[in-house]
């Protein structure tokens, strides 16, 4: 996400400025770039330079995703990055654009395991990104989760852009 956000905000697509802007290690940066290329979000600029100093640019799909990544970067702080880097944080927050039961979140994210969902919700609750309250009117009582604070802001940014159906 930081790479896409930096490319969107105008950081040069060369490896050195991106590496410096993201603060990632060389290995993590290279893996991230390969993954972004595999996803079709960035591509090597075919008209530029040296193979040891490649330049990258956003694809059409990458430009759309980079706008969202930039908005997420705008509403989050530097110390939020470790939680944002976890696999399920953004999909869960996107699913929580309205208060939801555990089973509703799971239905929106069919490949997530119960354990991964539970751990992700707990880590976001510890960070005060997710609020858990118990719906006492339901029998048996069921917890209801909603995105709050920074989690709520991120959910507002991502939810209009992502459709789970």
N, C-alpha and C positions, 0 to 999 in steps of 0.2 A: 504494500500500500504506500509506503513512503516514496518508493521509486516512481510510481504512477503519479503521485501528488507532485513530486518535484518536476517531473517532465511536464505536467499540466501547467505548473506555475512558471515555467520558462527556464529552468535549470538546463544547461546545455546537455545534449544527449550523449556526450562522450563519457567514457567510463570513469575517468578521474573526477570530474565535477560531481557526477552522480554518487560515486563512492564517498566523497567528502561530505556531500549534503545529507546522505542517509546515515553515515556513521557506522555502517555495517563492516564486518570483516571481509576480506577479499573472497574467502571461500563462500561465506553466506551470500555475499553480493552476486557472485557468479552463479550460484545455485538459484537465487531468486530471478536473475535475468533469464536463465535457461527455462525456468518454470513459466515466466511471463511470456516468453517466446512460444512455448508449447501451448499455452492457453490462447495464443493469438492476440495478445494485448499489445505487444511491442514487436518490432522487427529490426534487424540490422539495416542500417541505411546503406543501400547498395552502391550509392554514388560517392561514398566517403572513404577515404584514407586507408590506413594501414591495418592489416589483420590483427596486430598486437595492440592496437589502440582503436577498437571499434567504436562506432557511433550508433546509437539506437534512436528509434522514433516510435511514436504511438501509432498503432493501426487505427482504423475507423472505430472498431469496437473498443480499442484501448482508450481512445479519446473520450468516449461516453463513460467508461469505467473510471477514468482519471478524474473526471469532474466530481464523481461521488467520493473518490478517495481524497480529493482535495477538501471537500466539504467536511469529511470525517476528521481530517487533520486540523481543520479550523476550529472544530468544537471540542477537540480532545487536547490533553496536555502531554508533555513529554513523558511523564511518569505513567501515563495510560498505555504506552506502547507495548509493554510486555503482555498485557491482557488482550490488546487488539491483535497481537500476533498469534494468539491461540486459534486453533482450527475452527471452533464452533462459535466464537464470540459474536462475530458479525451476523451469521445466519440466525442465531437465537435472538439477538436484539432486533433484527428485522422482523422476525416472527412476533415479537412482543410490541408491535405498534398499537395493539389493543390488549388489555389484560387477558391473560390466557391461562388455562389449566395445563398441567404437565402433558396430558394426552393430546391437547390441541397443538402444542409446540412440536411434539413428536410426530404428529400427523403431517405438519408442514415440512418436517425434515426427516423423511422416511429412512435415510441411511444412518442417522445418528443412533447410537446405542443408548439404552436407559442410563447406564453408568456415565457415559460422556455428557449427556444432557444434565444429569444430576450434578456432576462435578463442575460443569460450566456455570450452571445456575448458582451454585454455592460460591464459586469464586467471584462472580459478578455481584452477588448479594454482599459478600465481604467488602467489596470495593464501593458499595452503595450505588451500583448501577441498576440493580434489580431489587424490587421490593416484593417480599413474599408475605401474603396475608391469607388467613384461613377463612374460606367461605362457610360460615356456620349454618347457613340456611340449607346447604346441600347435605344429603344423607348418603353415605357418610361424609363428614366434613372434608372439603377438598381445598388444597392450597391454590391460590390464584397468584400468578406472577405478572408484574408489570415493570416496564423499563422506566427508570427515574434518573434524575440528575444528568450526568454525562451520558449514561446509557439511554436515557429518554431522548436526548438531543441526537445521538447517533441513530436511534430508531426512527426519529422523524426525518432524518436525512436519507436513510436507506429504504424505508418502507414504500414511499411512492415510486421508487425506481425498480423494485423487485416484486414479481408476482409469483406466488407459490402454486398457482393452479395450472 
